[in-house]
Amino acid sequence: MKLSSNNRSELQGCVVITGGSAGVGRATAKEFAKKGARILLIARGKDGLEGAKRDVEECGGEAWIYIADVANAREMEEAASFAEENLGPIAIWVNNAMVSVFSKAIDMSPEEFARVTNVTYLGQVYGTLAALKRMKQRNSGKIILVGSALSYRGIPLQSAYCASKHAIQGFFESLRAELLHDNLNIDLSIVHLPAMNTTQFGWVKTRFTKKPKPMGKIYQPEVAARAIVEVAESGVRQRMVGYPTVQTIWGNKLVPEFLDHYMAKNGFDGQLSEKAEDPDRQHNLWEPVPGDQGVHGDFKNIAQDYSTFDEVYEHRRIIGVFGMAMLGVALFTRFLKKEP
């Protein structure tokens, strides 16, 4: 996606975002809207979709909504057809939808494992295939998968979610190699996220009497949204958002057994707040929770709305040029001092 001097989008086509009714998906829609994008928001809940549509329009974009379950391949195909018939060719497709269950693996049912896998993993597969089918005809387009630090490092209490994120990484690598082999002009990227202050912790299925919370350093969804839009513009293969993501991924490569013991000791309390929770409250595993949940969760007082790591990454070219210029000045000054 190219940007003009007034920062408005010159995007020919539309942006499709799954899981666009809340959290990272909704924040991403708002970021694209600031660039004047035409956006199709896909989710199961009508209330959240209508709220997200208003947000997009307030930010200067155009929005349509489509109620669908990403775990249903037919519905993803129909959503893609709707986008092309009403908004124009799909230029960017962002796979963001997810569900999880906070539970020990031994306490989960086979149906719960299947549901998390179908939404969090297969939902990205179905969305990707629906977009790819149309992009291949034009030999252009960008597809973004939303991964996680947990795509490389599993943590307790979220075995199904972590396994699904691992699967997304494998799917990404396989499909990217195929696109390169076929010499297709389609960018396939993956964005790995850290702990985010999204609404999921208020509606996720849990078996605990304490409210779930993100583990580790927490960021606001806008940090992820800005990175996703930047990846859509650059087409870069992979993006790690937030330094904790880098730490987690490389830590697991270097000292996996240490992290096994660390997670055994800290991974339970690290994901459960002190706030009481009713395990039987309404959750979104099987059906959407009514109402407009918005973008942010309940951890805004401790969540950061910026990432120094990402700021440096996004301005790496400018910093690199400046650094080279300063090195050149230093070398030239040293040369002059040596002159008689």
Phi and psi restraints in degrees (value plus and minus 20) as a CYANA .aco file:
   2 LYS   PHI    -112.7   -72.7
   2 LYS   PSI     127.2   167.2
   3 LEU   PHI    -135.2   -95.2
   3 LEU   PSI     119.2   159.2
   4 SER   PHI    -103.9   -63.9
   4 SER   PSI     156.5   196.5
   5 SER   PHI     -84.8   -44.8
   5 SER   PSI     -46.0    -6.0
   6 ASN   PHI    -111.7   -71.7
   6 ASN   PSI      -5.5    34.5
   7 ASN   PHI      47.5    87.5
   7 ASN   PSI      -2.5    37.5
   8 ARG   PHI    -112.7   -72.7
   8 ARG   PSI     132.4   172.4
   9 SER   PHI     -96.0   -56.0
   9 SER   PSI     118.3   158.3
  10 GLU   PHI    -124.5   -84.5
  10 GLU   PSI       2.0    42.0
  11 LEU   PHI     -84.0   -44.0
  11 LEU   PSI     104.2   144.2
  12 GLN   PHI    -114.5   -74.5
  12 GLN   PSI      78.8   118.8
  13 GLY   PHI     108.3   148.3
  13 GLY   PSI    -178.0  -138.0
  14 CYS   PHI    -151.6  -111.6
  14 CYS   PSI     149.1   189.1
  15 VAL   PHI    -131.9   -91.9
  15 VAL   PSI     112.5   152.5
  16 VAL   PHI    -134.6   -94.6
  16 VAL   PSI     111.8   151.8
  17 ILE   PHI    -149.2  -109.2
  17 ILE   PSI      98.9   138.9
  18 THR   PHI    -105.9   -65.9
  18 THR   PSI     132.1   172.1
  19 GLY   PHI      44.8    84.8
  19 GLY   PSI      15.0    55.0
  20 GLY   PHI    -106.0   -66.0
  20 GLY   PSI     -15.8    24.2
  21 SER   PHI    -107.7   -67.7
  21 SER   PSI     -34.5     5.5
  22 ALA   PHI    -180.2  -140.2
  22 ALA   PSI     152.6   192.6
  23 GLY   PHI      36.1    76.1
  23 GLY   PSI    -158.9  -118.9
  24 VAL   PHI     -81.8   -41.8
  24 VAL   PSI     -59.8   -19.8
  25 GLY   PHI     -80.8   -40.8
  25 GLY   PSI     -63.6   -23.6
  26 ARG   PHI     -89.9   -49.9
  26 ARG   PSI     -60.8   -20.8
  27 ALA   PHI     -82.5   -42.5
  27 ALA   PSI     -58.3   -18.3
  28 THR   PHI     -85.2   -45.2
  28 THR   PSI     -60.5   -20.5
  29 ALA   PHI     -79.8   -39.8
  29 ALA   PSI     -61.1   -21.1
  30 LYS   PHI     -85.0   -45.0
  30 LYS   PSI     -58.0   -18.0
  31 GLU   PHI     -85.9   -45.9
  31 GLU   PSI     -63.0   -23.0
  32 PHE   PHI     -84.8   -44.8
  32 PHE   PSI     -56.0   -16.0
  33 ALA   PHI     -82.5   -42.5
  33 ALA   PSI     -53.4   -13.4
  34 LYS   PHI     -82.8   -42.8
  34 LYS   PSI     -39.4     0.6
  35 LYS   PHI    -120.9   -80.9
  35 LYS   PSI      -7.1    32.9
  36 GLY   PHI      57.3    97.3
  36 GLY   PSI       2.8    42.8
  37 ALA   PHI     -93.6   -53.6
  37 ALA   PSI     134.6   174.6
  38 ARG   PHI    -117.0   -77.0
  38 ARG   PSI     102.1   142.1
  39 ILE   PHI    -147.5  -107.5
  39 ILE   PSI     113.3   153.3
  40 LEU   PHI    -123.2   -83.2
  40 LEU   PSI     101.7   141.7
  41 LEU   PHI    -120.1   -80.1
  41 LEU   PSI     104.6   144.6
  42 ILE   PHI    -136.2   -96.2
  42 ILE   PSI     111.0   151.0
  43 ALA   PHI    -187.6  -147.6
  43 ALA   PSI     158.5   198.5
  44 ARG   PHI    -110.3   -70.3
  44 ARG   PSI     -48.0    -8.0
  45 GLY   PHI    -115.6   -75.6
  45 GLY   PSI     101.3   141.3
  46 LYS   PHI     -86.6   -46.6
  46 LYS   PSI     -60.3   -20.3
  47 ASP   PHI     -80.0   -40.0
  47 ASP   PSI     -67.1   -27.1
  48 GLY   PHI     -86.3   -46.3
  48 GLY   PSI     -58.3   -18.3
  49 LEU   PHI     -83.5   -43.5
  49 LEU   PSI     -62.0   -22.0
  50 GLU   PHI     -86.9   -46.9
  50 GLU   PSI     -56.6   -16.6
  51 GLY   PHI     -85.1   -45.1
  51 GLY   PSI     -61.3   -21.3
  52 ALA   PHI     -85.8   -45.8
  52 ALA   PSI     -57.2   -17.2
  53 LYS   PHI     -80.8   -40.8
  53 LYS   PSI     -62.9   -22.9
  54 ARG   PHI     -82.4   -42.4
  54 ARG   PSI     -61.9   -21.9
  55 ASP   PHI     -79.6   -39.6
  55 ASP   PSI     -65.4   -25.4
  56 VAL   PHI     -80.7   -40.7
  56 VAL   PSI     -65.2   -25.2
  57 GLU   PHI     -86.3   -46.3
  57 GLU   PSI     -56.4   -16.4
  58 GLU   PHI     -86.9   -46.9
  58 GLU   PSI     -46.6    -6.6
  59 CYS   PHI    -109.2   -69.2
  59 CYS   PSI     -19.6    20.4
  60 GLY   PHI      81.6   121.6
  60 GLY   PSI     -14.3    25.7
  61 GLY   PHI    -121.2   -81.2
  61 GLY   PSI    -199.1  -159.1
  62 GLU   PHI    -136.8   -96.8
  62 GLU   PSI     118.2   158.2
  63 ALA   PHI    -153.8  -113.8
  63 ALA   PSI     122.6   162.6
  64 TRP   PHI    -144.4  -104.4
  64 TRP   PSI     134.0   174.0
  65 ILE   PHI    -138.6   -98.6
  65 ILE   PSI     131.6   171.6
  66 TYR   PHI    -164.4  -124.4
  66 TYR   PSI      98.0   138.0
  67 ILE   PHI    -104.4   -64.4
  67 ILE   PSI      98.5   138.5
  68 ALA   PHI    -180.5  -140.5
  68 ALA   PSI     137.6   177.6
  69 ASP   PHI    -124.3   -84.3
  69 ASP   PSI      99.0   139.0
  70 VAL   PHI     -84.6   -44.6
  70 VAL   PSI     -38.0     2.0
  71 ALA   PHI     -93.7   -53.7
  71 ALA   PSI     -26.7    13.3
  72 ASN   PHI    -125.6   -85.6
  72 ASN   PSI      89.1   129.1
  73 ALA   PHI     -80.9   -40.9
  73 ALA   PSI     -57.6   -17.6
  74 ARG   PHI     -84.0   -44.0
  74 ARG   PSI     -61.1   -21.1
  75 GLU   PHI     -87.0   -47.0
  75 GLU   PSI     -54.0   -14.0
  76 MET   PHI     -87.6   -47.6
  76 MET   PSI     -58.9   -18.9
  77 GLU   PHI     -84.2   -44.2
  77 GLU   PSI     -62.3   -22.3
  78 GLU   PHI     -86.9   -46.9
  78 GLU   PSI     -57.4   -17.4
  79 ALA   PHI     -84.2   -44.2
  79 ALA   PSI     -61.0   -21.0
  80 ALA   PHI     -84.1   -44.1
  80 ALA   PSI     -60.5   -20.5
  81 SER   PHI     -84.2   -44.2
  81 SER   PSI     -61.0   -21.0
  82 PHE   PHI     -80.0   -40.0
  82 PHE   PSI     -63.6   -23.6
  83 ALA   PHI     -79.9   -39.9
  83 ALA   PSI     -68.0   -28.0
  84 GLU   PHI     -89.6   -49.6
  84 GLU   PSI     -51.3   -11.3
  85 GLU   PHI     -97.9   -57.9
  85 GLU   PSI     -47.5    -7.5
  86 ASN   PHI    -132.7   -92.7
  86 ASN   PSI     -47.5    -7.5
  87 LEU   PHI    -133.7   -93.7
  87 LEU   PSI     -38.6     1.4
  88 GLY   PHI      92.5   132.5
  88 GLY   PSI     159.5   199.5
  89 PRO   PHI     -76.6   -36.6
  89 PRO   PSI     120.6   160.6
  90 ILE   PHI     -94.4   -54.4
  90 ILE   PSI      95.3   135.3
  91 ALA   PHI    -115.5   -75.5
  91 ALA   PSI     -56.0   -16.0
  92 ILE   PHI    -157.2  -117.2
  92 ILE   PSI     111.7   151.7
  93 TRP   PHI    -144.1  -104.1
  93 TRP   PSI     102.1   142.1
  94 VAL   PHI    -130.2   -90.2
  94 VAL   PSI      97.9   137.9
  95 ASN   PHI    -112.4   -72.4
  95 ASN   PSI      87.6   127.6
  96 ASN   PHI    -147.1  -107.1
  96 ASN   PSI     -40.1    -0.1
  97 ALA   PHI     -80.0   -40.0
  97 ALA   PSI     124.4   164.4
  98 MET   PHI    -179.3  -139.3
  98 MET   PSI     138.3   178.3
  99 VAL   PHI    -159.6  -119.6
  99 VAL   PSI     144.2   184.2
 100 SER   PHI    -170.1  -130.1
 100 SER   PSI     152.1   192.1
 101 VAL   PHI    -156.4  -116.4
 101 VAL   PSI     105.5   145.5
 102 PHE   PHI    -108.8   -68.8
 102 PHE   PSI      85.5   125.5
 103 SER   PHI    -189.3  -149.3
 103 SER   PSI     132.6   172.6
 104 LYS   PHI     -85.7   -45.7
 104 LYS   PSI     125.4   165.4
 105 ALA   PHI     -78.6   -38.6
 105 ALA   PSI     -58.9   -18.9
 106 ILE   PHI     -85.9   -45.9
 106 ILE   PSI     -41.5    -1.5
 107 ASP   PHI    -113.1   -73.1
 107 ASP   PSI     -24.9    15.1
 108 MET   PHI    -106.4   -66.4
 108 MET   PSI     129.9   169.9
 109 SER   PHI    -108.6   -68.6
 109 SER   PSI     137.5   177.5
 110 PRO   PHI     -77.2   -37.2
 110 PRO   PSI     -55.2   -15.2
 111 GLU   PHI     -85.0   -45.0
 111 GLU   PSI     -56.5   -16.5
 112 GLU   PHI     -88.7   -48.7
 112 GLU   PSI     -62.2   -22.2
 113 PHE   PHI     -79.9   -39.9
 113 PHE   PSI     -63.7   -23.7
 114 ALA   PHI     -84.3   -44.3
 114 ALA   PSI     -61.8   -21.8
 115 ARG   PHI     -85.5   -45.5
 115 ARG   PSI     -65.6   -25.6
 116 VAL   PHI     -81.9   -41.9
 116 VAL   PSI     -62.0   -22.0
 117 THR   PHI     -84.9   -44.9
 117 THR   PSI     -63.0   -23.0
 118 ASN   PHI     -83.9   -43.9
 118 ASN   PSI     -57.9   -17.9
 119 VAL   PHI    -101.6   -61.6
 119 VAL   PSI     -74.7   -34.7
 120 THR   PHI     -94.6   -54.6
 120 THR   PSI     -57.4   -17.4
 121 TYR   PHI    -117.1   -77.1
 121 TYR   PSI     -83.0   -43.0
 122 LEU   PHI     -84.7   -44.7
 122 LEU   PSI     -47.8    -7.8
 123 GLY   PHI     -78.9   -38.9
 123 GLY   PSI     -58.1   -18.1
 124 GLN   PHI     -92.6   -52.6
 124 GLN   PSI     -55.7   -15.7
 125 VAL   PHI     -84.0   -44.0
 125 VAL   PSI     -69.2   -29.2
 126 TYR   PHI     -83.5   -43.5
 126 TYR   PSI     -61.0   -21.0
 127 GLY   PHI     -83.5   -43.5
 127 GLY   PSI     -63.5   -23.5
 128 THR   PHI     -81.5   -41.5
 128 THR   PSI     -65.4   -25.4
 129 LEU   PHI     -85.8   -45.8
 129 LEU   PSI     -58.2   -18.2
 130 ALA   PHI     -84.3   -44.3
 130 ALA   PSI     -61.2   -21.2
 131 ALA   PHI     -90.0   -50.0
 131 ALA   PSI     -63.8   -23.8
 132 LEU   PHI     -82.6   -42.6
 132 LEU   PSI     -57.4   -17.4
 133 LYS   PHI     -75.5   -35.5
 133 LYS   PSI     -59.2   -19.2
 134 ARG   PHI    -105.5   -65.5
 134 ARG   PSI     -59.0   -19.0
 135 MET   PHI     -85.9   -45.9
 135 MET   PSI     -53.9   -13.9
 136 LYS   PHI     -83.0   -43.0
 136 LYS   PSI     -54.9   -14.9
 137 GLN   PHI     -83.4   -43.4
 137 GLN   PSI     -52.5   -12.5
 138 ARG   PHI    -118.6   -78.6
 138 ARG   PSI     -30.0    10.0
 139 ASN   PHI      35.3    75.3
 139 ASN   PSI      25.0    65.0
 140 SER   PHI    -181.8  -141.8
 140 SER   PSI     132.7   172.7
 141 GLY   PHI     122.6   162.6
 141 GLY   PSI     147.8   187.8
 142 LYS   PHI    -154.3  -114.3
 142 LYS   PSI     110.0   150.0
 143 ILE   PHI    -141.2  -101.2
 143 ILE   PSI     109.9   149.9
 144 ILE   PHI    -140.4  -100.4
 144 ILE   PSI     105.6   145.6
 145 LEU   PHI    -117.3   -77.3
 145 LEU   PSI     118.2   158.2
 146 VAL   PHI    -120.4   -80.4
 146 VAL   PSI      89.2   129.2
 147 GLY   PHI    -121.2   -81.2
 147 GLY   PSI    -171.2  -131.2
 148 SER   PHI    -184.5  -144.5
 148 SER   PSI     140.8   180.8
 149 ALA   PHI     -77.0   -37.0
 149 ALA   PSI     -46.8    -6.8
 150 LEU   PHI     -98.1   -58.1
 150 LEU   PSI     -19.8    20.2
 151 SER   PHI     -90.7   -50.7
 151 SER   PSI     -37.1     2.9
 152 TYR   PHI    -137.3   -97.3
 152 TYR   PSI     -47.8    -7.8
 153 ARG   PHI    -150.7  -110.7
 153 ARG   PSI      91.5   131.5
 154 GLY   PHI     -95.4   -55.4
 154 GLY   PSI     130.8   170.8
 155 ILE   PHI    -147.8  -107.8
 155 ILE   PSI     137.3   177.3
 156 PRO   PHI     -86.3   -46.3
 156 PRO   PSI     139.1   179.1
 157 LEU   PHI      56.6    96.6
 157 LEU   PSI     -25.3    14.7
 158 GLN   PHI    -158.7  -118.7
 158 GLN   PSI      28.1    68.1
 159 SER   PHI     -82.3   -42.3
 159 SER   PSI     -61.8   -21.8
 160 ALA   PHI     -87.2   -47.2
 160 ALA   PSI     -62.3   -22.3
 161 TYR   PHI     -84.7   -44.7
 161 TYR   PSI     -66.8   -26.8
 162 CYS   PHI     -82.8   -42.8
 162 CYS   PSI     -62.0   -22.0
 163 ALA   PHI     -82.2   -42.2
 163 ALA   PSI     -58.9   -18.9
 164 SER   PHI     -85.5   -45.5
 164 SER   PSI     -60.8   -20.8
 165 LYS   PHI     -87.5   -47.5
 165 LYS   PSI     -56.4   -16.4
 166 HIS   PHI     -80.2   -40.2
 166 HIS   PSI     -62.5   -22.5
 167 ALA   PHI     -83.5   -43.5
 167 ALA   PSI     -58.4   -18.4
 168 ILE   PHI     -79.4   -39.4
 168 ILE   PSI     -61.6   -21.6
 169 GLN   PHI     -81.8   -41.8
 169 GLN   PSI     -63.2   -23.2
 170 GLY   PHI     -85.0   -45.0
 170 GLY   PSI     -62.6   -22.6
 171 PHE   PHI     -80.9   -40.9
 171 PHE   PSI     -63.2   -23.2
 172 PHE   PHI     -78.4   -38.4
 172 PHE   PSI     -68.5   -28.5
 173 GLU   PHI     -84.8   -44.8
 173 GLU   PSI     -60.9   -20.9
 174 SER   PHI     -85.5   -45.5
 174 SER   PSI     -69.0   -29.0
 175 LEU   PHI     -86.9   -46.9
 175 LEU   PSI     -57.1   -17.1
 176 ARG   PHI     -82.5   -42.5
 176 ARG   PSI     -60.8   -20.8
 177 ALA   PHI     -83.3   -43.3
 177 ALA   PSI     -57.5   -17.5
 178 GLU   PHI     -87.2   -47.2
 178 GLU   PSI     -60.9   -20.9
 179 LEU   PHI     -83.8   -43.8
 179 LEU   PSI     -59.7   -19.7
 180 LEU   PHI     -86.7   -46.7
 180 LEU   PSI     -60.7   -20.7
 181 HIS   PHI     -80.5   -40.5
 181 HIS   PSI     -59.6   -19.6
 182 ASP   PHI    -104.5   -64.5
 182 ASP   PSI     -19.8    20.2
 183 ASN   PHI      36.3    76.3
 183 ASN   PSI      23.5    63.5
 184 LEU   PHI    -110.0   -70.0
 184 LEU   PSI     120.9   160.9
 185 ASN   PHI    -107.6   -67.6
 185 ASN   PSI      36.9    76.9
 186 ILE   PHI    -145.6  -105.6
 186 ILE   PSI     100.8   140.8
 187 ASP   PHI    -101.9   -61.9
 187 ASP   PSI     107.5   147.5
 188 LEU   PHI    -137.4   -97.4
 188 LEU   PSI      99.3   139.3
 189 SER   PHI    -148.3  -108.3
 189 SER   PSI     139.9   179.9
 190 ILE   PHI    -153.3  -113.3
 190 ILE   PSI     119.0   159.0
 191 VAL   PHI    -139.5   -99.5
 191 VAL   PSI      98.4   138.4
 192 HIS   PHI    -117.8   -77.8
 192 HIS   PSI     105.5   145.5
 193 LEU   PHI    -124.0   -84.0
 193 LEU   PSI     132.9   172.9
 194 PRO   PHI    -109.1   -69.1
 194 PRO   PSI    -184.6  -144.6
 195 ALA   PHI     -85.6   -45.6
 195 ALA   PSI     110.6   150.6
 196 MET   PHI    -142.4  -102.4
 196 MET   PSI     124.1   164.1
 197 ASN   PHI    -105.1   -65.1
 197 ASN   PSI      52.4    92.4
 198 THR   PHI    -123.8   -83.8
 198 THR   PSI     154.7   194.7
 199 THR   PHI     -95.8   -55.8
 199 THR   PSI     -30.7     9.3
 200 GLN   PHI     -78.7   -38.7
 200 GLN   PSI     -49.0    -9.0
 201 PHE   PHI     -93.3   -53.3
 201 PHE   PSI     -34.4     5.6
 202 GLY   PHI    -111.2   -71.2
 202 GLY   PSI     -33.0     7.0
 203 TRP   PHI    -152.5  -112.5
 203 TRP   PSI     -19.3    20.7
 204 VAL   PHI     -88.2   -48.2
 204 VAL   PSI     128.7   168.7
 205 LYS   PHI     -90.2   -50.2
 205 LYS   PSI     113.5   153.5
 206 THR   PHI    -161.2  -121.2
 206 THR   PSI     133.8   173.8
 207 ARG   PHI    -130.9   -90.9
 207 ARG   PSI      -5.4    34.6
 208 PHE   PHI    -132.6   -92.6
 208 PHE   PSI     137.2   177.2
 209 THR   PHI    -112.3   -72.3
 209 THR   PSI     -14.6    25.4
 210 LYS   PHI    -136.7   -96.7
 210 LYS   PSI     123.0   163.0
 211 LYS   PHI     -86.6   -46.6
 211 LYS   PSI     113.5   153.5
 212 PRO   PHI     -83.7   -43.7
 212 PRO   PSI     133.7   173.7
 213 LYS   PHI    -166.8  -126.8
 213 LYS   PSI     140.3   180.3
 214 PRO   PHI     -87.2   -47.2
 214 PRO   PSI     127.2   167.2
 215 MET   PHI    -118.7   -78.7
 215 MET   PSI     114.2   154.2
 216 GLY   PHI      69.6   109.6
 216 GLY   PSI    -180.0  -140.0
 217 LYS   PHI     -87.9   -47.9
 217 LYS   PSI     112.1   152.1
 218 ILE   PHI    -129.3   -89.3
 218 ILE   PSI     118.4   158.4
 219 TYR   PHI    -139.9   -99.9
 219 TYR   PSI     133.5   173.5
 220 GLN   PHI     -94.5   -54.5
 220 GLN   PSI     131.1   171.1
 221 PRO   PHI     -76.1   -36.1
 221 PRO   PSI     -47.4    -7.4
 222 GLU   PHI     -82.5   -42.5
 222 GLU   PSI     -49.0    -9.0
 223 VAL   PHI     -83.1   -43.1
 223 VAL   PSI     -64.7   -24.7
 224 ALA   PHI     -86.9   -46.9
 224 ALA   PSI     -61.0   -21.0
 225 ALA   PHI     -81.2   -41.2
 225 ALA   PSI     -63.4   -23.4
 226 ARG   PHI     -83.5   -43.5
 226 ARG   PSI     -58.3   -18.3
 227 ALA   PHI     -87.3   -47.3
 227 ALA   PSI     -60.3   -20.3
 228 ILE   PHI     -83.2   -43.2
 228 ILE   PSI     -63.4   -23.4
 229 VAL   PHI     -85.6   -45.6
 229 VAL   PSI     -59.0   -19.0
 230 GLU   PHI     -83.6   -43.6
 230 GLU   PSI     -59.0   -19.0
 231 VAL   PHI     -86.6   -46.6
 231 VAL   PSI     -58.6   -18.6
 232 ALA   PHI     -81.2   -41.2
 232 ALA   PSI     -55.2   -15.2
 233 GLU   PHI     -95.6   -55.6
 233 GLU   PSI     -59.6   -19.6
 234 SER   PHI    -110.7   -70.7
 234 SER   PSI     -48.4    -8.4
 235 GLY   PHI      52.8    92.8
 235 GLY   PSI      -4.2    35.8
 236 VAL   PHI     -79.5   -39.5
 236 VAL   PSI     127.6   167.6
 237 ARG   PHI     -81.9   -41.9
 237 ARG   PSI     -71.0   -31.0
 238 GLN   PHI    -161.6  -121.6
 238 GLN   PSI     124.4   164.4
 239 ARG   PHI    -155.5  -115.5
 239 ARG   PSI     106.7   146.7
 240 MET   PHI    -120.8   -80.8
 240 MET   PSI     103.3   143.3
 241 VAL   PHI    -117.9   -77.9
 241 VAL   PSI     105.9   145.9
 242 GLY   PHI      59.9    99.9
 242 GLY   PSI     117.2   157.2
 243 TYR   PHI     -80.6   -40.6
 243 TYR   PSI     -53.8   -13.8
 244 PRO   PHI     -77.5   -37.5
 244 PRO   PSI     -50.9   -10.9
 245 THR   PHI     -85.2   -45.2
 245 THR   PSI     -64.0   -24.0
 246 VAL   PHI     -81.6   -41.6
 246 VAL   PSI     -64.8   -24.8
 247 GLN   PHI     -79.3   -39.3
 247 GLN   PSI     -65.0   -25.0
 248 THR   PHI     -84.9   -44.9
 248 THR   PSI     -67.3   -27.3
 249 ILE   PHI     -85.9   -45.9
 249 ILE   PSI     -67.0   -27.0
 250 TRP   PHI     -95.2   -55.2
 250 TRP   PSI     -50.8   -10.8
 251 GLY   PHI     -81.9   -41.9
 251 GLY   PSI     -59.5   -19.5
 252 ASN   PHI     -91.3   -51.3
 252 ASN   PSI     -48.7    -8.7
 253 LYS   PHI     -89.9   -49.9
 253 LYS   PSI     -56.0   -16.0
 254 LEU   PHI    -112.8   -72.8
 254 LEU   PSI     -62.4   -22.4
 255 VAL   PHI    -154.9  -114.9
 255 VAL   PSI      42.1    82.1
 256 PRO   PHI     -82.0   -42.0
 256 PRO   PSI     -58.2   -18.2
 257 GLU   PHI     -87.9   -47.9
 257 GLU   PSI     -56.3   -16.3
 258 PHE   PHI     -80.1   -40.1
 258 PHE   PSI     -62.5   -22.5
 259 LEU   PHI     -88.4   -48.4
 259 LEU   PSI     -50.8   -10.8
 260 ASP   PHI     -75.5   -35.5
 260 ASP   PSI     -69.8   -29.8
 261 HIS   PHI     -90.6   -50.6
 261 HIS   PSI     -56.6   -16.6
 262 TYR   PHI     -83.3   -43.3
 262 TYR   PSI     -64.5   -24.5
 263 MET   PHI     -88.1   -48.1
 263 MET   PSI     -55.5   -15.5
 264 ALA   PHI     -81.4   -41.4
 264 ALA   PSI     -55.2   -15.2
 265 LYS   PHI    -104.9   -64.9
 265 LYS   PSI     -57.2   -17.2
 266 ASN   PHI    -135.5   -95.5
 266 ASN   PSI     -32.6     7.4
 267 GLY   PHI     -93.5   -53.5
 267 GLY   PSI     -38.1     1.9
 268 PHE   PHI    -103.2   -63.2
 268 PHE   PSI     -81.8   -41.8
 269 ASP   PHI     -82.5   -42.5
 269 ASP   PSI     -48.7    -8.7
 270 GLY   PHI     -87.5   -47.5
 270 GLY   PSI     -35.7     4.3
 271 GLN   PHI    -134.5   -94.5
 271 GLN   PSI     -12.8    27.2
 272 LEU   PHI    -146.7  -106.7
 272 LEU   PSI     102.7   142.7
 273 SER   PHI    -100.1   -60.1
 273 SER   PSI     159.0   199.0
 274 GLU   PHI    -106.1   -66.1
 274 GLU   PSI     -27.1    12.9
 275 LYS   PHI     -97.5   -57.5
 275 LYS   PSI     111.5   151.5
 276 ALA   PHI     -87.0   -47.0
 276 ALA   PSI     126.8   166.8
 277 GLU   PHI    -160.2  -120.2
 277 GLU   PSI     123.4   163.4
 278 ASP   PHI    -111.7   -71.7
 278 ASP   PSI      92.9   132.9
 279 PRO   PHI     -80.7   -40.7
 279 PRO   PSI     -39.1     0.9
 280 ASP   PHI    -114.2   -74.2
 280 ASP   PSI     -12.6    27.4
 281 ARG   PHI     -85.7   -45.7
 281 ARG   PSI     146.2   186.2
 282 GLN   PHI     -85.0   -45.0
 282 GLN   PSI     119.0   159.0
 283 HIS   PHI    -155.9  -115.9
 283 HIS   PSI     152.9   192.9
 284 ASN   PHI    -128.7   -88.7
 284 ASN   PSI      -2.8    37.2
 285 LEU   PHI     -83.4   -43.4
 285 LEU   PSI     -66.6   -26.6
 286 TRP   PHI    -121.4   -81.4
 286 TRP   PSI     -54.9   -14.9
 287 GLU   PHI    -155.2  -115.2
 287 GLU   PSI     132.9   172.9
 288 PRO   PHI     -87.8   -47.8
 288 PRO   PSI     128.4   168.4
 289 VAL   PHI    -101.7   -61.7
 289 VAL   PSI     108.9   148.9
 290 PRO   PHI     -80.1   -40.1
 290 PRO   PSI     134.6   174.6
 291 GLY   PHI      77.9   117.9
 291 GLY   PSI     144.6   184.6
 292 ASP   PHI    -115.0   -75.0
 292 ASP   PSI      90.1   130.1
 293 GLN   PHI    -104.1   -64.1
 293 GLN   PSI     -37.5     2.5
 294 GLY   PHI      60.7   100.7
 294 GLY   PSI    -181.2  -141.2
 295 VAL   PHI    -116.2   -76.2
 295 VAL   PSI     -61.3   -21.3
 296 HIS   PHI    -123.2   -83.2
 296 HIS   PSI     130.8   170.8
 297 GLY   PHI    -108.5   -68.5
 297 GLY   PSI    -177.5  -137.5
 298 ASP   PHI    -116.3   -76.3
 298 ASP   PSI      -6.5    33.5
 299 PHE   PHI    -135.4   -95.4
 299 PHE   PSI      11.8    51.8
 300 LYS   PHI     -84.6   -44.6
 300 LYS   PSI     -45.7    -5.7
 301 ASN   PHI     -91.4   -51.4
 301 ASN   PSI     -39.5     0.5
 302 ILE   PHI    -140.2  -100.2
 302 ILE   PSI     -18.6    21.4
 303 ALA   PHI    -112.3   -72.3
 303 ALA   PSI     118.4   158.4
 304 GLN   PHI    -111.0   -71.0
 304 GLN   PSI     119.2   159.2
 305 ASP   PHI    -118.1   -78.1
 305 ASP   PSI      -6.5    33.5
 306 TYR   PHI    -168.0  -128.0
 306 TYR   PSI     141.9   181.9
 307 SER   PHI    -157.0  -117.0
 307 SER   PSI      95.5   135.5
 308 THR   PHI     -79.3   -39.3
 308 THR   PSI     -59.8   -19.8
 309 PHE   PHI     -77.6   -37.6
 309 PHE   PSI     -64.1   -24.1
 310 ASP   PHI     -92.9   -52.9
 310 ASP   PSI     -54.5   -14.5
 311 GLU   PHI     -81.9   -41.9
 311 GLU   PSI     -62.6   -22.6
 312 VAL   PHI     -85.5   -45.5
 312 VAL   PSI     -63.2   -23.2
 313 TYR   PHI     -80.3   -40.3
 313 TYR   PSI     -66.4   -26.4
 314 GLU   PHI     -89.0   -49.0
 314 GLU   PSI     -42.1    -2.1
 315 HIS   PHI    -131.1   -91.1
 315 HIS   PSI       3.2    43.2
 316 ARG   PHI     -81.8   -41.8
 316 ARG   PSI     -55.2   -15.2
 317 ARG   PHI     -87.9   -47.9
 317 ARG   PSI     -64.3   -24.3
 318 ILE   PHI     -82.6   -42.6
 318 ILE   PSI     -63.6   -23.6
 319 ILE   PHI     -84.2   -44.2
 319 ILE   PSI     -59.7   -19.7
 320 GLY   PHI     -84.1   -44.1
 320 GLY   PSI     -64.1   -24.1
 321 VAL   PHI     -84.0   -44.0
 321 VAL   PSI     -63.5   -23.5
 322 PHE   PHI     -82.3   -42.3
 322 PHE   PSI     -62.7   -22.7
 323 GLY   PHI     -82.7   -42.7
 323 GLY   PSI     -62.6   -22.6
 324 MET   PHI     -85.7   -45.7
 324 MET   PSI     -57.7   -17.7
 325 ALA   PHI     -84.1   -44.1
 325 ALA   PSI     -63.6   -23.6
 326 MET   PHI     -85.3   -45.3
 326 MET   PSI     -57.2   -17.2
 327 LEU   PHI     -85.0   -45.0
 327 LEU   PSI     -59.9   -19.9
 328 GLY   PHI     -82.4   -42.4
 328 GLY   PSI     -62.6   -22.6
 329 VAL   PHI     -82.4   -42.4
 329 VAL   PSI     -63.4   -23.4
 330 ALA   PHI     -83.2   -43.2
 330 ALA   PSI     -63.2   -23.2
 331 LEU   PHI     -87.0   -47.0
 331 LEU   PSI     -60.3   -20.3
 332 PHE   PHI     -85.5   -45.5
 332 PHE   PSI     -61.6   -21.6
 333 THR   PHI     -82.5   -42.5
 333 THR   PSI     -60.9   -20.9
 334 ARG   PHI     -84.2   -44.2
 334 ARG   PSI     -58.1   -18.1
 335 PHE   PHI     -83.5   -43.5
 335 PHE   PSI     -62.5   -22.5
 336 LEU   PHI     -83.7   -43.7
 336 LEU   PSI     -56.4   -16.4
 337 LYS   PHI     -87.0   -47.0
 337 LYS   PSI     -45.1    -5.1
 338 LYS   PHI    -102.8   -62.8
 338 LYS   PSI     -35.6     4.4
 339 GLU   PHI     -89.8   -49.8
 339 GLU   PSI     120.8   160.8
